[in-house]
Amino acid sequence: MSGRNGFSLIELLVALVIVGLLATVAYPAYLGHVRKAQRVEVTGLLLENAQRLERHYARSGRYDDGEIDGLYRQSPARGRPVYRLAVQRQAQGYVLSAEALVGGAMEGDACASYSLNQLGQRTPADDRCWRR
């Protein structure tokens, strides 16, 4: 009785071509999902920092006096950073900013640079950057 053991070279090549095609379609979609998740994370942390600054202002009447506990300095909050967060405070105002790190997943993205101030003014104006 003559039985076949294994796959022929043609069958193996067809399977590899199918896997390759699936990967070329799936990988860009995966990267888009990762970027969207990074945008959601950084905007959430900026808004949390803004809330902390507003609570501080409600207590002291100024944004710039004393230290404020719990301000986030990177996004994601834990792990390898993709964005660096910073705050510039004056007595009656602040500007929160987030900048994508060079060589990171968000470098060159339309949402690589964020800012938010005490009036709620946001940059970039692109809606996909602030959508949650």
C-alpha positions in Angstrom: 0.0 0.0 0.0 1.4 3.3 -1.1 0.6 6.2 1.3 1.6 9.8 1.3 3.5 11.0 4.3 3.8 14.8 4.6 3.2 17.7 2.2 4.4 18.3 -1.3 6.5 21.3 -2.0 3.7 22.9 -4.0 1.3 22.5 -1.0 3.8 24.0 1.3 4.5 27.0 -1.0 0.7 27.6 -1.4 0.3 27.6 2.4 3.2 30.1 2.8 1.8 32.4 0.2 -1.6 32.4 1.9 0.1 33.1 5.3 2.1 35.9 3.7 -0.9 37.5 2.2 -2.8 37.4 5.5 0.1 39.0 7.3 0.4 41.8 4.8 -3.3 42.7 5.4 -3.3 42.1 9.1 -0.1 43.9 10.1 -1.1 47.4 9.0 -4.5 47.0 10.8 -2.6 45.9 13.9 -0.3 48.9 13.8 -3.4 51.2 13.4 -5.0 49.6 16.5 -1.7 50.0 18.5 -1.6 53.7 17.5 -5.2 54.3 18.4 -4.6 52.7 21.8 -1.5 54.9 22.4 -3.6 58.0 21.5 -6.3 57.0 24.0 -3.7 56.4 26.7 -1.9 59.7 26.3 -5.1 61.8 26.1 -6.5 60.1 29.2 -3.3 60.9 31.1 -3.3 64.5 29.9 -6.9 64.9 31.0 -6.1 63.3 34.4 -3.2 65.7 34.8 -5.5 68.6 34.0 -8.0 67.5 36.7 -5.2 67.3 39.3 -4.1 70.8 38.3 -7.7 72.1 38.6 -8.1 70.5 42.1 -4.9 72.2 43.1 -6.1 75.5 41.8 -9.4 75.1 43.7 -7.5 74.6 46.9 -4.9 77.3 46.6 -6.1 79.8 44.0 -3.0 79.3 41.9 -1.6 76.7 39.6 2.1 77.4 40.3 2.5 77.1 44.0 3.8 73.9 45.5 4.2 70.5 44.1 1.3 68.5 42.8 1.4 64.8 43.6 0.6 62.2 41.0 1.2 64.1 37.8 2.0 61.6 35.0 5.4 62.1 33.3 5.1 59.5 30.5 2.6 57.5 28.5 1.9 54.7 29.0 1.9 55.4 32.7 3.8 52.1 33.3 6.3 50.4 31.1 8.3 51.6 28.2 7.4 55.2 27.4 6.0 56.3 24.0 5.3 59.9 25.0 6.9 62.3 27.4 4.5 64.5 29.3 5.4 67.9 30.7 3.6 70.8 32.4 4.4 74.5 32.3 2.6 76.4 35.2 1.9 80.0 35.8 -0.1 81.6 38.5 -3.4 81.6 36.5 -2.7 79.1 33.8 -0.9 76.0 32.6 0.0 74.2 29.4 0.2 70.4 29.5 2.2 68.8 26.6 3.0 65.3 25.3 5.7 64.6 22.8 6.2 61.3 21.0 9.7 59.9 21.7 12.1 59.6 18.8 12.2 56.1 17.5 8.9 55.2 19.2 5.7 53.9 17.8 4.1 57.3 17.5 7.0 59.2 15.9 5.8 60.8 12.7 2.2 60.2 13.5 -0.4 63.1 13.1 -0.8 62.9 16.8 2.8 62.9 17.8 2.5 66.2 19.7 -0.3 67.2 22.1 -1.0 70.3 24.2 -3.9 71.2 26.6 -4.3 74.4 28.6 -6.5 75.6 31.5 -9.1 76.9 29.0 -9.5 73.4 27.5 -7.8 74.4 24.2 -6.3 71.4 22.6 -3.8 70.7 19.8 -3.7 69.0 17.4 -7.2 69.9 16.2 -7.5 66.5 14.5 -10.5 64.7 16.1 -8.9 61.3 15.9 -6.2 62.5 18.3 -8.7 63.2 21.1 -11.3 60.6 20.4 -11.8 58.1 23.2 
